[in-house]
Amino acid sequence: MKRYYPAIIDKDDGSDYGITFPDFPGCISAGKNPEEAIAMGTEALNGHIALMAEDDDAIPAPTPVEAVTWEEDEHVVCVTLIPVVVPGKVKRINVTLDESLIEEIDAIAPNRSGFLADAARAELIRRRSAA
């Protein structure tokens, strides 16, 4: 399910642009410019939510953008919305792979399905940001 989470972009003198997510305290990123901060923040937020889903943690509903607040001393540049695909119910599928590729995956990953899901998410993020 696709959701849009608010992100706060700020910049202090002499620093990169920071990006934080009010719905996910501790999920932060940065970039040399606002565009890079958004790209890096999108990757960080998707990874954060994927880990929450793996741990069966409750994923909060997005705060409406008009309800986003920040501290008075923050140097906020803008508030934007970041699209995220929240993992849904797990579905079993059959996949055919080269045997040597399966051996390589099994050598480094404790869970083949989890590895393939992580790789698919990373590739989707890469392709979306390249588009």
N, CA, C and O atoms as a GROMACS GRO file, in nm:
protein
  524
    1MET      N    1   0.085  -0.117   0.000
    1MET     CA    2   0.000   0.000   0.000
    1MET      C    3   0.090   0.124   0.000
    1MET      O    4   0.183   0.134   0.080
    2LYS      N    5   0.062   0.217  -0.088
    2LYS     CA    6   0.142   0.339  -0.098
    2LYS      C    7   0.087   0.444  -0.002
    2LYS      O    8  -0.033   0.470   0.002
    3ARG      N    9   0.178   0.503   0.075
    3ARG     CA   10   0.143   0.612   0.167
    3ARG      C   11   0.242   0.726   0.145
    3ARG      O   12   0.352   0.707   0.092
    4TYR      N   13   0.201   0.844   0.188
    4TYR     CA   14   0.287   0.963   0.177
    4TYR      C   15   0.312   1.016   0.318
    4TYR      O   16   0.219   1.059   0.386
    5TYR      N   17   0.438   1.013   0.360
    5TYR     CA   18   0.475   1.058   0.494
    5TYR      C   19   0.540   1.196   0.486
    5TYR      O   20   0.621   1.222   0.396
    6PRO      N   21   0.506   1.284   0.581
    6PRO     CA   22   0.568   1.417   0.581
    6PRO      C   23   0.714   1.409   0.624
    6PRO      O   24   0.753   1.328   0.708
    7ALA      N   25   0.793   1.496   0.564
    7ALA     CA   26   0.935   1.507   0.597
    7ALA      C   27   0.968   1.654   0.615
    7ALA      O   28   0.919   1.740   0.541
    8ILE      N   29   1.050   1.683   0.713
    8ILE     CA   30   1.095   1.820   0.739
    8ILE      C   31   1.239   1.832   0.690
    8ILE      O   32   1.326   1.755   0.730
    9ILE      N   33   1.263   1.929   0.602
    9ILE     CA   34   1.399   1.955   0.554
    9ILE      C   35   1.447   2.082   0.623
    9ILE      O   36   1.380   2.186   0.620
   10ASP      N   37   1.563   2.074   0.685
   10ASP     CA   38   1.619   2.190   0.754
   10ASP      C   39   1.765   2.208   0.717
   10ASP      O   40   1.828   2.118   0.661
   11LYS      N   41   1.817   2.326   0.748
   11LYS     CA   42   1.958   2.353   0.719
   11LYS      C   43   2.011   2.455   0.818
   11LYS      O   44   1.960   2.567   0.828
   12ASP      N   45   2.113   2.414   0.891
   12ASP     CA   46   2.184   2.506   0.978
   12ASP      C   47   2.303   2.562   0.901
   12ASP      O   48   2.350   2.500   0.806
   13ASP      N   49   2.350   2.679   0.941
   13ASP     CA   50   2.467   2.739   0.876
   13ASP      C   51   2.585   2.642   0.881
   13ASP      O   52   2.614   2.584   0.986
   14GLY      N   53   2.651   2.625   0.769
   14GLY     CA   54   2.770   2.541   0.762
   14GLY      C   55   2.742   2.392   0.764
   14GLY      O   56   2.833   2.312   0.789
   15SER      N   57   2.619   2.352   0.738
   15SER     CA   58   2.587   2.209   0.739
   15SER      C   59   2.513   2.170   0.612
   15SER      O   60   2.469   2.255   0.534
   16ASP      N   61   2.502   2.040   0.591
   16ASP     CA   62   2.420   1.990   0.481
   16ASP      C   63   2.272   2.008   0.515
   16ASP      O   64   2.238   2.047   0.627
   17TYR      N   65   2.187   1.980   0.420
   17TYR     CA   66   2.043   1.980   0.443
   17TYR      C   67   2.007   1.851   0.515
   17TYR      O   68   2.044   1.742   0.471
   18GLY      N   69   1.934   1.864   0.624
   18GLY     CA   70   1.890   1.746   0.698
   18GLY      C   71   1.746   1.714   0.665
   18GLY      O   72   1.670   1.803   0.625
   19ILE      N   73   1.706   1.589   0.681
   19ILE     CA   74   1.568   1.549   0.660
   19ILE      C   75   1.528   1.456   0.775
   19ILE      O   76   1.597   1.360   0.807
   20THR      N   77   1.414   1.489   0.836
   20THR     CA   78   1.361   1.410   0.946
   20THR      C   79   1.214   1.378   0.918
   20THR      O   80   1.149   1.443   0.836
   21PHE      N   81   1.165   1.278   0.989
   21PHE     CA   82   1.029   1.230   0.968
   21PHE      C   83   0.954   1.230   1.101
   21PHE      O   84   0.985   1.150   1.188
   22PRO      N   85   0.857   1.320   1.117
   22PRO     CA   86   0.785   1.329   1.245
   22PRO      C   87   0.723   1.197   1.290
   22PRO      O   88   0.713   1.173   1.410
   23ASP      N   89   0.682   1.114   1.197
   23ASP     CA   90   0.618   0.987   1.233
   23ASP      C   91   0.719   0.878   1.269
   23ASP      O   92   0.680   0.772   1.318
   24PHE      N   93   0.848   0.903   1.244
   24PHE     CA   94   0.952   0.803   1.267
   24PHE      C   95   1.072   0.868   1.336
   24PHE      O   96   1.174   0.891   1.271
   25PRO      N   97   1.061   0.898   1.465
   25PRO     CA   98   1.173   0.959   1.537
   25PRO      C   99   1.298   0.871   1.523
   25PRO      O  100   1.291   0.749   1.536
   26GLY      N  101   1.409   0.933   1.496
   26GLY     CA  102   1.534   0.859   1.480
   26GLY      C  103   1.566   0.824   1.336
   26GLY      O  104   1.679   0.786   1.306
   27CYS      N  105   1.468   0.834   1.247
   27CYS     CA  106   1.494   0.809   1.105
   27CYS      C  107   1.532   0.944   1.043
   27CYS      O  108   1.447   1.031   1.023
   28ILE      N  109   1.660   0.959   1.014
   28ILE     CA  110   1.711   1.086   0.962
   28ILE      C  111   1.806   1.060   0.846
   28ILE      O  112   1.856   0.949   0.829
   29SER      N  113   1.829   1.162   0.768
   29SER     CA  114   1.928   1.154   0.662
   29SER      C  115   1.969   1.297   0.626
   29SER      O  116   1.924   1.392   0.690
   30ALA      N  117   2.052   1.312   0.525
   30ALA     CA  118   2.100   1.444   0.485
   30ALA      C  119   2.149   1.439   0.341
   30ALA      O  120   2.168   1.332   0.283
   31GLY      N  121   2.169   1.558   0.286
   31GLY     CA  122   2.222   1.570   0.152
   31GLY      C  123   2.282   1.708   0.131
   31GLY      O  124   2.255   1.800   0.208
   32LYS      N  125   2.362   1.722   0.027
   32LYS     CA  126   2.428   1.849  -0.002
   32LYS      C  127   2.330   1.956  -0.048
   32LYS      O  128   2.358   2.076  -0.036
   33ASN      N  129   2.216   1.914  -0.102
   33ASN     CA  130   2.112   2.007  -0.146
   33ASN      C  131   1.976   1.943  -0.114
   33ASN      O  132   1.971   1.826  -0.078
   34PRO      N  133   1.867   2.019  -0.126
   34PRO     CA  134   1.736   1.962  -0.090
   34PRO      C  135   1.701   1.837  -0.170
   34PRO      O  136   1.642   1.743  -0.116
   35GLU      N  137   1.735   1.835  -0.298
   35GLU     CA  138   1.703   1.719  -0.381
   35GLU      C  139   1.774   1.593  -0.332
   35GLU      O  140   1.716   1.486  -0.325
   36GLU      N  141   1.902   1.609  -0.298
   36GLU     CA  142   1.978   1.495  -0.247
   36GLU      C  143   1.926   1.452  -0.110
   36GLU      O  144   1.920   1.332  -0.081
   37ALA      N  145   1.889   1.549  -0.027
   37ALA     CA  146   1.832   1.515   0.104
   37ALA      C  147   1.703   1.435   0.088
   37ALA      O  148   1.679   1.339   0.162
   38ILE      N  149   1.620   1.472  -0.009
   38ILE     CA  150   1.496   1.399  -0.034
   38ILE      C  151   1.526   1.258  -0.083
   38ILE      O  152   1.464   1.161  -0.038
   39ALA      N  153   1.621   1.244  -0.176
   39ALA     CA  154   1.657   1.112  -0.227
   39ALA      C  155   1.712   1.023  -0.116
   39ALA      O  156   1.673   0.907  -0.102
   40MET      N  157   1.803   1.077  -0.036
   40MET     CA  158   1.862   1.000   0.073
   40MET      C  159   1.757   0.970   0.180
   40MET      O  160   1.755   0.861   0.238
   41GLY      N  161   1.670   1.067   0.206
   41GLY     CA  162   1.563   1.047   0.304
   41GLY      C  163   1.464   0.941   0.260
   41GLY      O  164   1.416   0.863   0.342
   42THR      N  165   1.434   0.940   0.131
   42THR     CA  166   1.342   0.839   0.078
   42THR      C  167   1.399   0.699   0.099
   42THR      O  168   1.328   0.608   0.140
   43GLU      N  169   1.528   0.684   0.072
   43GLU     CA  170   1.594   0.555   0.093
   43GLU      C  171   1.593   0.517   0.241
   43GLU      O  172   1.565   0.403   0.276
   44ALA      N  173   1.625   0.614   0.327
   44ALA     CA  174   1.628   0.587   0.472
   44ALA      C  175   1.490   0.548   0.523
   44ALA      O  176   1.477   0.453   0.601
   45LEU      N  177   1.387   0.621   0.481
   45LEU     CA  178   1.252   0.592   0.529
   45LEU      C  179   1.203   0.456   0.480
   45LEU      O  180   1.143   0.381   0.557
   46ASN      N  181   1.228   0.424   0.354
   46ASN     CA  182   1.189   0.292   0.303
   46ASN      C  183   1.259   0.180   0.379
   46ASN      O  184   1.198   0.079   0.412
   47GLY      N  185   1.386   0.198   0.407
   47GLY     CA  186   1.460   0.098   0.484
   47GLY      C  187   1.409   0.085   0.626
   47GLY      O  188   1.396  -0.026   0.678
   48HIS      N  189   1.378   0.198   0.687
   48HIS     CA  190   1.326   0.200   0.824
   48HIS      C  191   1.194   0.125   0.832
   48HIS      O  192   1.173   0.043   0.921
   49ILE      N  193   1.105   0.154   0.738
   49ILE     CA  194   0.974   0.089   0.737
   49ILE      C  195   0.988  -0.060   0.706
   49ILE      O  196   0.916  -0.142   0.764
   50ALA      N  197   1.079  -0.097   0.617
   50ALA     CA  198   1.100  -0.239   0.587
   50ALA      C  199   1.147  -0.315   0.711
   50ALA      O  200   1.102  -0.427   0.736
   51LEU      N  201   1.237  -0.254   0.789
   51LEU     CA  202   1.283  -0.318   0.913
   51LEU      C  203   1.171  -0.328   1.015
   51LEU      O  204   1.159  -0.429   1.084
   52MET      N  205   1.089  -0.224   1.024
   52MET     CA  206   0.974  -0.230   1.115
   52MET      C  207   0.881  -0.345   1.075
   52MET      O  208   0.832  -0.418   1.161
   53ALA      N  209   0.857  -0.360   0.946
   53ALA     CA  210   0.768  -0.466   0.898
   53ALA      C  211   0.827  -0.603   0.929
   53ALA      O  212   0.755  -0.694   0.969
   54GLU      N  213   0.959  -0.619   0.911
   54GLU     CA  214   1.025  -0.746   0.942
   54GLU      C  215   1.010  -0.782   1.089
   54GLU      O  216   0.995  -0.899   1.124
   55ASP      N  217   1.015  -0.679   1.175
   55ASP     CA  218   1.003  -0.700   1.320
   55ASP      C  219   0.858  -0.704   1.367
   55ASP      O  220   0.832  -0.713   1.487
   56ASP      N  221   0.765  -0.696   1.274
   56ASP     CA  222   0.621  -0.692   1.305
   56ASP      C  223   0.584  -0.573   1.394
   56ASP      O  224   0.490  -0.581   1.473
   57ASP      N  225   0.659  -0.462   1.381
   57ASP     CA  226   0.625  -0.339   1.453
   57ASP      C  227   0.510  -0.270   1.381
   57ASP      O  228   0.498  -0.277   1.259
   58ALA      N  229   0.426  -0.203   1.457
   58ALA     CA  230   0.315  -0.128   1.398
   58ALA      C  231   0.371  -0.009   1.321
   58ALA      O  232   0.455   0.066   1.372
   59ILE      N  233   0.324   0.009   1.199
   59ILE     CA  234   0.368   0.121   1.116
   59ILE      C  235   0.260   0.229   1.128
   59ILE      O  236   0.145   0.205   1.094
   60PRO      N  237   0.299   0.348   1.176
   60PRO     CA  238   0.198   0.451   1.201
   60PRO      C  239   0.137   0.506   1.072
   60PRO      O  240   0.198   0.503   0.966
   61ALA      N  241   0.016   0.556   1.086
   61ALA     CA  242  -0.048   0.628   0.975
   61ALA      C  243   0.026   0.760   0.958
   61ALA      O  244   0.076   0.815   1.056
   62PRO      N  245   0.032   0.812   0.837
   62PRO     CA  246   0.100   0.940   0.815
   62PRO      C  247   0.028   1.055   0.886
   62PRO      O  248  -0.094   1.063   0.887
   63THR      N  249   0.106   1.144   0.944
   63THR     CA  250   0.052   1.268   1.000
   63THR      C  251   0.012   1.358   0.884
   63THR      O  252   0.089   1.372   0.789
   64PRO      N  253  -0.106   1.419   0.888
   64PRO     CA  254  -0.142   1.513   0.781
   64PRO      C  255  -0.037   1.625   0.775
   64PRO      O  256   0.006   1.676   0.879
   65VAL      N  257   0.001   1.664   0.656
   65VAL     CA  258   0.108   1.762   0.639
   65VAL      C  259   0.076   1.893   0.711
   65VAL      O  260   0.166   1.959   0.762
   66GLU      N  261  -0.053   1.932   0.714
   66GLU     CA  262  -0.088   2.057   0.782
   66GLU      C  263  -0.077   2.047   0.934
   66GLU      O  264  -0.083   2.149   1.002
   67ALA      N  265  -0.061   1.926   0.987
   67ALA     CA  266  -0.048   1.908   1.131
   67ALA      C  267   0.098   1.895   1.176
   67ALA      O  268   0.125   1.880   1.295
   68VAL      N  269   0.192   1.900   1.082
   68VAL     CA  270   0.334   1.886   1.114
   68VAL      C  271   0.382   2.012   1.186
   68VAL      O  272   0.358   2.124   1.142
   69THR      N  273   0.451   1.990   1.297
   69THR     CA  274   0.508   2.102   1.374
   69THR      C  275   0.658   2.077   1.394
   69THR      O  276   0.706   1.965   1.375
   70TRP      N  277   0.729   2.182   1.432
   70TRP     CA  278   0.871   2.170   1.461
   70TRP      C  279   0.908   2.272   1.565
   70TRP      O  280   0.831   2.364   1.596
   71GLU      N  281   1.028   2.255   1.619
   71GLU     CA  282   1.076   2.345   1.723
   71GLU      C  283   1.106   2.482   1.663
   71GLU      O  284   1.147   2.494   1.547
   72GLU      N  285   1.086   2.584   1.743
   72GLU     CA  286   1.104   2.722   1.696
   72GLU      C  287   1.247   2.750   1.649
   72GLU      O  288   1.268   2.832   1.559
   73ASP      N  289   1.345   2.683   1.711
   73ASP     CA  290   1.484   2.710   1.675
   73ASP      C  291   1.533   2.626   1.555
   73ASP      O  292   1.649   2.640   1.515
   74GLU      N  293   1.448   2.542   1.498
   74GLU     CA  294   1.486   2.467   1.379
   74GLU      C  295   1.485   2.559   1.257
   74GLU      O  296   1.396   2.643   1.244
   75HIS      N  297   1.582   2.543   1.171
   75HIS     CA  298   1.591   2.624   1.049
   75HIS      C  299   1.527   2.548   0.934
   75HIS      O  300   1.595   2.495   0.847
   76VAL      N  301   1.394   2.543   0.936
   76VAL     CA  302   1.318   2.464   0.839
   76VAL      C  303   1.319   2.531   0.702
   76VAL      O  304   1.287   2.649   0.690
   77VAL      N  305   1.356   2.454   0.601
   77VAL     CA  306   1.354   2.500   0.463
   77VAL      C  307   1.217   2.471   0.402
   77VAL      O  308   1.158   2.557   0.336
   78CYS      N  309   1.166   2.350   0.424
   78CYS     CA  310   1.035   2.313   0.373
   78CYS      C  311   0.985   2.184   0.437
   78CYS      O  312   1.061   2.111   0.501
   79VAL      N  313   0.858   2.160   0.418
   79VAL     CA  314   0.797   2.032   0.455
   79VAL      C  315   0.748   1.971   0.325
   79VAL      O  316   0.682   2.038   0.245
   80THR      N  317   0.780   1.844   0.304
   80THR     CA  318   0.740   1.776   0.181
   80THR      C  319   0.681   1.640   0.215
   80THR      O  320   0.686   1.597   0.331
   81LEU      N  321   0.627   1.573   0.117
   81LEU     CA  322   0.573   1.439   0.136
   81LEU      C  323   0.661   1.338   0.063
   81LEU      O  324   0.700   1.360  -0.052
   82ILE      N  325   0.691   1.228   0.130
   82ILE     CA  326   0.775   1.123   0.074
   82ILE      C  327   0.687   1.000   0.050
   82ILE      O  328   0.624   0.950   0.142
   83PRO      N  329   0.684   0.951  -0.076
   83PRO     CA  330   0.604   0.830  -0.103
   83PRO      C  331   0.676   0.704  -0.054
   83PRO      O  332   0.797   0.688  -0.073
   84VAL      N  333   0.600   0.618   0.009
   84VAL     CA  334   0.655   0.493   0.062
   84VAL      C  335   0.556   0.381   0.033
   84VAL      O  336   0.435   0.399   0.047
   85VAL      N  337   0.608   0.267  -0.007
   85VAL     CA  338   0.522   0.150  -0.021
   85VAL      C  339   0.535   0.071   0.109
   85VAL      O  340   0.640   0.014   0.139
   86VAL      N  341   0.426   0.068   0.186
   86VAL     CA  342   0.424  -0.003   0.313
   86VAL      C  343   0.398  -0.151   0.283
   86VAL      O  344   0.300  -0.185   0.217
   87PRO      N  345   0.486  -0.239   0.332
   87PRO     CA  346   0.467  -0.381   0.304
   87PRO      C  347   0.332  -0.431   0.353
   87PRO      O  348   0.285  -0.394   0.461
   88GLY      N  349   0.271  -0.512   0.273
   88GLY     CA  350   0.142  -0.570   0.309
   88GLY      C  351   0.159  -0.714   0.352
   88GLY      O  352   0.262  -0.753   0.407
   89LYS      N  353   0.059  -0.792   0.328
   89LYS     CA  354   0.058  -0.932   0.364
   89LYS      C  355   0.158  -1.008   0.276
   89LYS      O  356   0.170  -0.982   0.156
   90VAL      N  357   0.229  -1.100   0.336
   90VAL     CA  358   0.328  -1.181   0.265
   90VAL      C  359   0.254  -1.285   0.180
   90VAL      O  360   0.158  -1.347   0.225
   91LYS      N  361   0.303  -1.304   0.056
   91LYS     CA  362   0.243  -1.402  -0.035
   91LYS      C  363   0.353  -1.492  -0.089
   91LYS      O  364   0.456  -1.444  -0.135
   92ARG      N  365   0.330  -1.621  -0.083
   92ARG     CA  366   0.427  -1.718  -0.132
   92ARG      C  367   0.421  -1.722  -0.285
   92ARG      O  368   0.314  -1.726  -0.345
   93ILE      N  369   0.542  -1.719  -0.348
   93ILE     CA  370   0.551  -1.730  -0.494
   93ILE      C  371   0.661  -1.831  -0.529
   93ILE      O  372   0.746  -1.861  -0.446
   94ASN      N  373   0.658  -1.882  -0.649
   94ASN     CA  374   0.764  -1.968  -0.700
   94ASN      C  375   0.855  -1.885  -0.790
   94ASN      O  376   0.808  -1.811  -0.876
   95VAL      N  377   0.985  -1.898  -0.768
   95VAL     CA  378   1.084  -1.823  -0.846
   95VAL      C  379   1.188  -1.921  -0.898
   95VAL      O  380   1.233  -2.010  -0.825
   96THR      N  381   1.226  -1.905  -1.022
   96THR     CA  382   1.330  -1.988  -1.081
   96THR      C  383   1.458  -1.906  -1.093
   96THR      O  384   1.459  -1.800  -1.155
   97LEU      N  385   1.567  -1.956  -1.034
   97LEU     CA  386   1.696  -1.888  -1.037
   97LEU      C  387   1.806  -1.986  -1.074
   97LEU      O  388   1.792  -2.107  -1.055
   98ASP      N  389   1.915  -1.933  -1.126
   98ASP     CA  390   2.033  -2.013  -1.155
   98ASP      C  391   2.083  -2.075  -1.023
   98ASP      O  392   2.087  -2.007  -0.920
   99GLU      N  393   2.120  -2.202  -1.028
   99GLU     CA  394   2.161  -2.274  -0.907
   99GLU      C  395   2.280  -2.208  -0.837
   99GLU      O  396   2.284  -2.202  -0.714
  100SER      N  397   2.376  -2.158  -0.914
  100SER     CA  398   2.493  -2.093  -0.851
  100SER      C  399   2.453  -1.963  -0.783
  100SER      O  400   2.512  -1.926  -0.681
  101LEU      N  401   2.355  -1.893  -0.837
  101LEU     CA  402   2.306  -1.771  -0.773
  101LEU      C  403   2.239  -1.806  -0.639
  101LEU      O  404   2.258  -1.735  -0.540
  102ILE      N  405   2.163  -1.913  -0.637
  102ILE     CA  406   2.099  -1.957  -0.513
  102ILE      C  407   2.205  -1.991  -0.408
  102ILE      O  408   2.191  -1.956  -0.291
  103GLU      N  409   2.311  -2.059  -0.450
  103GLU     CA  410   2.420  -2.094  -0.358
  103GLU      C  411   2.486  -1.968  -0.301
  103GLU      O  412   2.518  -1.964  -0.182
  104GLU      N  413   2.507  -1.867  -0.385
  104GLU     CA  414   2.567  -1.741  -0.338
  104GLU      C  415   2.476  -1.673  -0.237
  104GLU      O  416   2.523  -1.623  -0.134
  105ILE      N  417   2.347  -1.669  -0.265
  105ILE     CA  418   2.252  -1.608  -0.172
  105ILE      C  419   2.253  -1.682  -0.040
  105ILE      O  420   2.262  -1.621   0.066
  106ASP      N  421   2.244  -1.814  -0.046
  106ASP     CA  422   2.240  -1.895   0.076
  106ASP      C  423   2.368  -1.881   0.159
  106ASP      O  424   2.364  -1.896   0.282
  107ALA      N  425   2.480  -1.853   0.094
  107ALA     CA  426   2.607  -1.839   0.166
  107ALA      C  427   2.612  -1.712   0.250
  107ALA      O  428   2.686  -1.706   0.349
  108ILE      N  429   2.534  -1.610   0.212
  108ILE     CA  430   2.543  -1.483   0.286
  108ILE      C  431   2.414  -1.442   0.357
  108ILE      O  432   2.416  -1.352   0.440
  109ALA      N  433   2.304  -1.507   0.325
  109ALA     CA  434   2.175  -1.464   0.380
  109ALA      C  435   2.112  -1.576   0.463
  109ALA      O  436   2.102  -1.690   0.417
  110PRO      N  437   2.071  -1.544   0.585
  110PRO     CA  438   2.007  -1.646   0.668
  110PRO      C  439   1.866  -1.682   0.619
  110PRO      O  440   1.812  -1.786   0.654
  111ASN      N  441   1.807  -1.593   0.538
  111ASN     CA  442   1.670  -1.612   0.492
  111ASN      C  443   1.663  -1.575   0.344
  111ASN      O  444   1.672  -1.458   0.309
  112ARG      N  445   1.648  -1.674   0.258
  112ARG     CA  446   1.646  -1.651   0.114
  112ARG      C  447   1.532  -1.558   0.073
  112ARG      O  448   1.554  -1.465  -0.005
  113SER      N  449   1.413  -1.581   0.123
  113SER     CA  450   1.298  -1.497   0.087
  113SER      C  451   1.320  -1.352   0.130
  113SER      O  452   1.290  -1.259   0.055
  114GLY      N  453   1.373  -1.334   0.251
  114GLY     CA  454   1.401  -1.200   0.299
  114GLY      C  455   1.504  -1.129   0.213
  114GLY      O  456   1.491  -1.011   0.183
  115PHE      N  457   1.608  -1.204   0.173
  115PHE     CA  458   1.711  -1.148   0.086
  115PHE      C  459   1.652  -1.102  -0.046
  115PHE      O  460   1.679  -0.991  -0.092
  116LEU      N  461   1.571  -1.188  -0.108
  116LEU     CA  462   1.510  -1.153  -0.237
  116LEU      C  463   1.414  -1.035  -0.224
  116LEU      O  464   1.409  -0.950  -0.312
  117ALA      N  465   1.338  -1.030  -0.114
  117ALA     CA  466   1.247  -0.917  -0.093
  117ALA      C  467   1.326  -0.788  -0.075
  117ALA      O  468   1.289  -0.684  -0.131
  118ASP      N  469   1.436  -0.792   0.004
  118ASP     CA  470   1.520  -0.673   0.022
  118ASP      C  471   1.580  -0.627  -0.110
  118ASP      O  472   1.583  -0.508  -0.139
  119ALA      N  473   1.628  -0.722  -0.190
  119ALA     CA  474   1.687  -0.689  -0.320
  119ALA      C  475   1.582  -0.627  -0.412
  119ALA      O  476   1.612  -0.531  -0.484
  120ALA      N  477   1.461  -0.680  -0.411
  120ALA     CA  478   1.354  -0.625  -0.495
  120ALA      C  479   1.319  -0.483  -0.451
  120ALA      O  480   1.301  -0.395  -0.535
  121ARG      N  481   1.309  -0.460  -0.318
  121ARG     CA  482   1.278  -0.325  -0.268
  121ARG      C  483   1.387  -0.226  -0.309
  121ARG      O  484   1.358  -0.116  -0.356
  122ALA      N  485   1.513  -0.266  -0.292
  122ALA     CA  486   1.624  -0.177  -0.328
  122ALA      C  487   1.622  -0.143  -0.476
  122ALA      O  488   1.646  -0.028  -0.513
  123GLU      N  489   1.594  -0.241  -0.560
  123GLU     CA  490   1.589  -0.217  -0.704
  123GLU      C  491   1.472  -0.126  -0.741
  123GLU      O  492   1.484  -0.040  -0.828
  124LEU      N  493   1.357  -0.145  -0.675
  124LEU     CA  494   1.242  -0.057  -0.701
  124LEU      C  495   1.274   0.087  -0.663
  124LEU      O  496   1.241   0.180  -0.737
  125ILE      N  497   1.338   0.106  -0.548
  125ILE     CA  498   1.377   0.241  -0.505
  125ILE      C  499   1.474   0.302  -0.606
  125ILE      O  500   1.460   0.418  -0.644
  126ARG      N  501   1.574   0.223  -0.649
  126ARG     CA  502   1.674   0.272  -0.745
  126ARG      C  503   1.607   0.314  -0.875
  126ARG      O  504   1.638   0.420  -0.929
  127ARG      N  505   1.517   0.232  -0.926
  127ARG     CA  506   1.452   0.263  -1.053
  127ARG      C  507   1.358   0.383  -1.041
  127ARG      O  508   1.348   0.463  -1.134
  128ARG      N  509   1.290   0.396  -0.928
  128ARG     CA  510   1.201   0.511  -0.910
  128ARG      C  511   1.281   0.641  -0.903
  128ARG      O  512   1.242   0.742  -0.959
  129SER      N  513   1.395   0.636  -0.832
  129SER     CA  514   1.474   0.759  -0.819
  129SER      C  515   1.545   0.794  -0.949
  129SER      O  516   1.580   0.910  -0.971
  130ALA      N  517   1.567   0.695  -1.036
  130ALA     CA  518   1.631   0.721  -1.166
  130ALA      C  519   1.531   0.773  -1.269
  130ALA      O  520   1.570   0.832  -1.370
  131ALA      N  521   1.404   0.751  -1.244
  131ALA     CA  522   1.300   0.791  -1.341
  131ALA      C  523   1.276   0.940  -1.342
  131ALA      O  524   1.193   0.988  -1.418
   0.00000   0.00000   0.00000
